[in-house]
Amino acid sequence: MTIRWGVLGTGGIAHSFVRACRAAGVVFSAVGSRTADSAAAFAAEYDIPHAHGSYDDLVADDTVDAVYVATPHPMHAEDALRAIGAGKHVLVEKAFTLNAPEARTIVDAARERGVAITEAMWTRFLPQSAMIRRLVQDGRIGRPRLVEATHHQALPTDPRHRLNDPALGGGAILDLGIYPISFAVDALGVPESVIASGTLSEQGVDTQMGLVMTHAGGAQSMLHFALDVRSPNTASIIGDDGRIDVDATFFTPTTFRLRDRDGAVVEEFDGREELAGYHHEARAFERMIESGEHDGGPMDAEQSVAIMAVMDEARRQVGVRYPSEGTASTGRRSAAL
């Protein structure tokens, strides 16, 4: 069974995804953009047969089995629902949606329609992530007690750039914070509580934020992310009998080490790859479609909803609200925490 992909959106992340996936043999049959010219240019660059000048035309295309949603954060829910309504399976670029209520809506809609939906948190699908999970599950570091992770980048400062525009879901948390948050949840489970502190720009988006999250059994994660500074962007999972240190950049194919309780290196691992790594999530999603098992896997949809609730709560504490939300989603503590 060959899964034929449609790409909804032609921005930078769509280029990265398609470039890596085509090199791995993933089949793309159509692309859709808000303009016919943009769709045609994208299709020509990647030799995609069908180009559509509207998203509605893309999801209606009979040659498309699965849709990759690559639009800005505030459009994820609308565009996912568009594809779900057309009976397509949907891989939604991270962060899954703008907030937890939107995430809940698209997951429920996908289940009602009988199609698969997954967040394109590509790190979860990397072979190195499977290896790290196995080390933890096998007790190689004892009981996990702490996760430390950072994601810092020096990104454009132009207030008109989408990363600095509240109307486009700008700020550090959705673009950068999702990585350490998802890493911590993968290692320790959904947190029971979140304490957040951050700094806001003049536009009202978070330029930096620090989180202390408490997980089951008293385990904690200490995370920091910012869009105006650089750092090595490493991560560690620390147990009572050892730790796993993931090198820069921790959420990409990289190297990592297993250390004993005294810090001595027990084993070294090399997860680096020639390709960017996006093809792993595409192939895993295809297997989900083929099997008919739409729940579970490295990035279960229910966990995506829970992670959005974590970020909603962090934003509430720091004071970040997106214009399209009104006051409902950040005006009170998330019911999930």
C-alpha positions in Angstrom: 0.0 0.0 0.0 1.4 3.4 -1.1 0.3 6.3 1.0 0.0 9.4 -1.2 0.7 12.7 0.6 -0.7 16.2 0.1 1.1 19.2 1.6 -1.1 22.0 3.0 1.1 25.1 3.1 4.3 26.0 1.3 6.4 27.7 4.0 9.8 26.9 5.3 8.9 23.8 7.3 7.0 22.4 4.3 10.2 22.7 2.2 12.2 20.9 4.9 9.7 18.1 5.4 9.2 17.4 1.7 12.9 17.6 0.9 13.9 15.1 3.6 10.9 12.8 3.0 11.3 12.6 -0.8 14.9 11.6 -0.4 13.6 8.7 1.7 11.1 7.6 -0.9 7.9 9.2 0.6 5.3 9.8 -2.2 3.9 13.3 -2.6 1.0 13.7 -5.0 -0.3 17.2 -4.4 0.4 20.5 -2.7 -2.0 23.3 -1.8 -1.4 27.0 -1.1 -3.4 30.2 -0.8 -2.2 31.1 -4.2 -1.9 29.1 -7.4 1.6 30.6 -8.1 3.0 29.5 -4.8 1.6 26.0 -5.2 2.9 25.7 -8.7 6.4 26.8 -7.7 6.5 24.3 -4.8 5.2 21.5 -7.0 7.8 22.3 -9.7 10.7 22.3 -7.2 9.8 18.9 -5.8 8.3 17.3 -8.9 4.8 17.0 -7.3 2.1 16.2 -9.9 -0.8 18.3 -8.7 -0.8 21.9 -7.5 -3.8 23.6 -6.0 -4.4 27.3 -5.4 -6.6 26.6 -2.4 -6.6 24.4 0.6 -10.1 23.2 -0.1 -9.0 21.9 -3.5 -6.0 20.1 -2.0 -8.1 18.1 0.6 -10.7 17.3 -2.1 -8.0 15.8 -4.4 -8.7 12.1 -4.8 -5.0 11.3 -5.3 -4.3 12.4 -1.6 -4.5 9.9 1.2 -2.8 11.9 4.0 -2.4 15.6 4.5 0.6 17.3 6.1 -0.5 20.5 7.7 2.3 23.1 7.5 0.6 26.4 8.1 1.2 28.8 11.1 0.0 27.7 14.5 -3.3 29.6 14.6 -4.4 27.8 11.4 -3.5 24.3 12.4 -6.9 23.4 13.9 -8.9 24.9 11.0 -6.8 23.3 8.4 -6.8 19.9 10.2 -10.5 20.0 10.4 -10.7 20.8 6.7 -8.7 17.7 5.9 -10.5 15.5 8.4 -13.8 16.6 6.9 -12.6 15.4 3.5 -11.8 12.0 5.0 -8.0 12.5 4.9 -5.5 11.3 7.5 -3.7 14.3 9.1 -0.2 14.9 10.3 -0.2 18.3 12.0 3.1 20.2 12.3 4.1 21.0 15.9 3.0 22.7 18.0 -0.2 20.6 17.5 -2.5 23.6 17.7 -2.7 27.0 19.4 -4.1 25.6 22.7 -5.6 22.5 24.3 -9.3 23.2 23.4 -8.4 23.3 19.7 -6.3 20.1 20.2 -9.2 18.3 21.8 -11.5 19.4 18.9 -9.4 18.0 16.1 -8.6 14.7 17.9 -12.3 14.1 18.6 -13.2 15.0 15.0 -10.6 12.6 13.6 -11.9 9.8 15.8 -15.4 10.4 14.7 -14.4 10.4 11.1 -12.3 7.3 11.5 -9.0 8.9 10.3 -5.6 9.0 11.9 -4.2 12.2 13.4 -0.7 12.8 14.8 1.4 15.7 15.9 4.5 16.1 13.7 6.9 16.2 16.7 9.6 14.6 14.6 12.1 14.1 17.5 9.7 11.5 19.1 10.1 9.3 15.9 13.9 9.4 15.6 15.7 6.1 16.2 17.8 7.7 18.9 14.6 8.5 20.8 13.6 4.8 20.7 17.0 3.9 22.0 16.7 6.4 24.9 13.3 5.1 25.8 14.6 1.6 25.9 17.5 2.5 28.2 15.1 4.1 30.6 12.6 1.3 30.4 15.4 -1.3 31.0 16.4 0.5 34.2 19.8 1.5 33.0 19.6 4.8 35.0 17.5 3.4 37.8 14.3 5.4 38.5 14.2 8.6 36.4 14.1 11.6 38.8 15.0 14.7 36.8 15.0 16.0 33.2 17.0 19.1 32.2 16.7 20.6 28.7 17.1 23.9 27.0 16.2 25.3 23.6 17.7 28.7 22.8 18.0 30.4 19.4 18.7 33.9 18.3 15.8 34.4 15.9 14.6 37.5 13.9 13.8 40.5 16.0 11.5 42.2 13.4 8.2 42.8 15.2 6.4 41.9 11.9 8.0 38.5 11.8 5.6 35.7 12.6 7.7 34.6 15.6 7.1 38.0 17.2 3.5 38.4 16.2 0.8 37.3 18.8 -1.8 37.0 16.0 0.4 34.3 14.4 1.1 32.4 17.7 4.5 34.1 18.0 6.9 33.7 21.0 9.3 31.1 22.2 6.9 28.5 23.7 5.1 27.1 20.6 8.1 27.1 18.3 11.0 26.3 20.8 9.5 25.3 24.1 7.5 22.5 22.6 10.8 20.5 22.2 12.0 20.4 25.8 8.4 20.1 27.1 7.7 17.1 24.8 11.1 15.6 25.7 10.3 15.8 29.4 6.8 14.4 29.0 8.2 11.5 26.9 10.7 10.7 29.7 8.6 11.4 32.8 5.0 11.5 31.7 2.5 14.4 31.7 3.3 16.7 34.7 1.0 17.1 37.6 1.9 20.7 38.1 3.7 23.5 36.3 5.5 26.6 37.6 6.4 29.1 34.9 8.3 32.4 34.8 9.0 34.4 31.6 9.8 37.7 29.9 7.5 39.3 27.4 8.3 41.4 24.4 6.7 44.7 23.6 4.3 42.8 21.3 3.2 40.6 24.3 4.9 37.3 23.2 7.3 35.3 25.4 10.9 35.9 24.5 12.1 33.5 27.2 10.5 31.2 29.7 11.6 28.8 32.4 9.4 25.9 33.6 9.7 23.6 36.7 7.3 20.7 36.2 6.5 18.0 38.8 5.6 14.6 37.5 4.3 11.4 39.1 6.3 10.2 42.0 7.9 13.6 42.6 10.1 13.5 39.6 10.8 17.0 38.1 11.8 18.6 34.9 13.7 21.9 34.6 13.3 23.5 31.2 14.3 26.8 29.6 13.7 28.2 26.1 14.3 31.6 24.5 14.2 33.1 21.0 16.8 35.9 21.6 19.9 34.0 22.9 22.0 31.0 21.8 23.1 28.0 23.9 24.3 24.4 23.1 20.7 23.0 23.5 21.5 19.8 25.3 19.3 17.6 27.5 19.7 15.0 30.3 17.6 12.4 31.9 18.9 11.8 35.4 18.0 8.7 37.4 19.0 7.5 40.9 21.5 5.1 39.3 22.8 7.0 36.3 21.9 9.5 33.6 21.6 9.9 29.8 23.3 13.0 28.4 22.1 14.1 24.9 24.4 16.3 23.0 23.6 19.4 20.9 21.2 19.7 19.3 19.3 17.3 21.5 16.1 17.2 19.4 17.9 16.4 16.2 19.8 13.2 15.2 22.8 13.5 17.4 25.1 11.7 19.9 24.4 10.7 23.5 26.0 8.9 26.4 24.9 6.6 29.2 26.7 7.4 32.4 26.7 5.6 35.7 25.9 7.1 39.1 29.4 8.5 39.4 29.3 10.1 36.0 31.6 7.7 34.2 30.6 6.9 30.6 29.2 3.4 30.3 28.1 3.5 26.6 28.2 6.0 23.8 25.6 6.2 21.0 25.6 7.9 17.6 22.2 8.8 16.3 23.4 11.1 13.5 22.0 10.6 10.0 22.6 11.8 6.5 18.9 12.9 6.1 17.3 15.5 8.3 15.1 12.9 10.1 11.6 14.1 9.1 11.0 10.9 7.2 10.8 8.8 10.3 7.5 10.6 11.4 6.1 10.2 7.9 6.9 6.5 7.7 5.5 5.9 11.2 2.3 7.7 10.3 2.0 5.6 7.2 2.3 2.5 9.3 -0.4 3.8 11.6 -2.7 4.3 8.6 -2.0 0.9 7.1 -2.5 -0.9 10.4 -5.7 0.9 11.3 -4.4 1.5 14.8 -4.8 5.2 15.2 -3.9 5.5 18.9 -0.6 5.1 20.7 2.8 5.3 19.1 5.7 7.6 19.9 3.4 10.7 19.7 0.0 9.7 20.9 -2.7 12.3 20.2 -4.0 12.3 23.8 -0.5 13.2 24.9 -0.4 16.0 22.4 -3.6 17.4 23.9 -2.1 17.1 27.4 1.1 18.9 26.2 -1.0 21.8 24.8 -2.7 22.0 28.2 0.8 22.3 29.8 1.7 25.2 27.5 -1.7 26.8 28.1 -1.0 26.8 31.8 2.6 28.1 31.4 1.3 31.0 29.2 -1.4 31.8 31.7 1.1 32.2 34.5 3.4 34.3 32.3 0.6 36.3 30.8 0.7 35.3 27.1 -2.6 35.4 25.3 -3.1 35.1 21.6 -5.7 37.5 20.1 -7.9 34.7 18.5 -8.3 33.1 22.0 -10.2 35.9 23.7 -9.8 35.2 27.4 -11.2 31.7 27.7 -8.1 29.5 27.3 -5.6 31.4 29.5 -7.9 33.2 31.9 -8.1 30.3 34.3 -5.9 27.3 35.3 -6.1 24.5 32.8 -8.3 21.7 34.0 -5.7 19.2 32.9 -3.2 20.3 35.6 
